[in-house]
């Protein structure tokens, strides 16, 4: 997975964003959507904004 540059100069990977989403959850279940083509974490999208891929997978974590 490729890291993405933030405005403050630190890199934050897709996995780090996914883990942060899980740790901040308030309910018993978290759904993470990710593009299978490039690994970008998505928020309710049918097409990946990074690569245009349409093969989106959902991970449901309890």
N, C-alpha and C positions, 0 to 999 in steps of 0.2 A: 504494500500500500504506500502511496505517496503522501507525504506530509503537505500541508497547505500553509502558506505563509500568512501570518496575521499582521495586522497593522503595527503592532508593537514589536515585531521582529522575531517572535517565537513561533516555532512550528507546532502545529496541532494535527495529529493524524486522525484518520477516520475512526480507528479503534478508540482513541482517547475520547472523541466526541460520543461514541456509542456507550462507553463506560460511564461517562459523566451523565448521560441521559438516564442510565439505569440507577445510578446512585442518587440522583435527584428525584426519583419517582415518588409519588405520594400514594399511589394505590397498589394493589397486589399484582398488577400486570403492566408490563411495558412492551410496546411494539416498536421495533426498529425496522425501518425500510431502507434497503440498500440496493444499489445498482449492481447487478451481477457482472456487468461488463467492465466497470472501472472501480467499483467499491465505494462510490460516493454515498454517504448517508443522506437520505431524502426525508422530506416532510410532506406526506400525502401528495405525491406527484406520480403521474403515469409515464412521464418521460424524464430521463436524467438531464438536468441542466448542464452538466459537465461534458457528457459525451453524446447525448441524444439517444442513448439506449432505452429500450422499452422493456427489457427483462428485469423486472423489479422483484426482489424477494422480501418477505416479511419474517422477522424473527420475533416470536412472542416469548417474553421472559417473565416468569412469575417470581 
